[in-house]
Amino acid sequence: MGTVEFTTENFGEKTSGDGITFVDFWASWCGPCVRFAPVYERAAEANPDITFGKVDTEAQQALAGHFNIQSIPTIMAIRDGVIVYAQPGALPEVAFTDLIQKVRELDMEQVKADAKAA
C-alpha cells in the first residue's frame, strides 16, 4: 500500500478509527528523516493492514504544533484512535519492526482502562 500524506485536513479521519496507524513527522532537510524513510517505506509495504502516514512538518506546521513536535523524525503509533507511542528519533529497522509487533500485541481494553484510571 505504501505511505499516505497526512495533512491538517485528513489527519483526524485517518487516525480516529479502529486499527493501527503509524505517523512519521519529518522534513526534507532532516538527515535522520531521509535515512529513516526507506525503513518506513519497507514497513508500509510489509504491513498492508496498517496505515503508514507521513507529516511534512514544514508544510503542516499547525499539525506538528498541535502534537508539540520539537524533534524530527518523531514516530507516533495510534491504535483504535489512541496514541500508544510517540518518540523522537529514527529507529533501526529491527527496532521499528519490533515496535510494530508490540503495537499489534497491545491489549487495547487494558490500555483504555489504564487511560481512564490515570
Secondary structure, 3 states (H helix, E strand, C coil): CCEEECCCCCHHHHHCCCCEEEEEEECCCCHHHHHHHHHHHHHHHHCCCCEEEEEECCCCHHHHHHCCCCCCCEEEEEECCEEEEEEECCCCHHHHHHHHHHHHHCCHHHHHHHHHHC
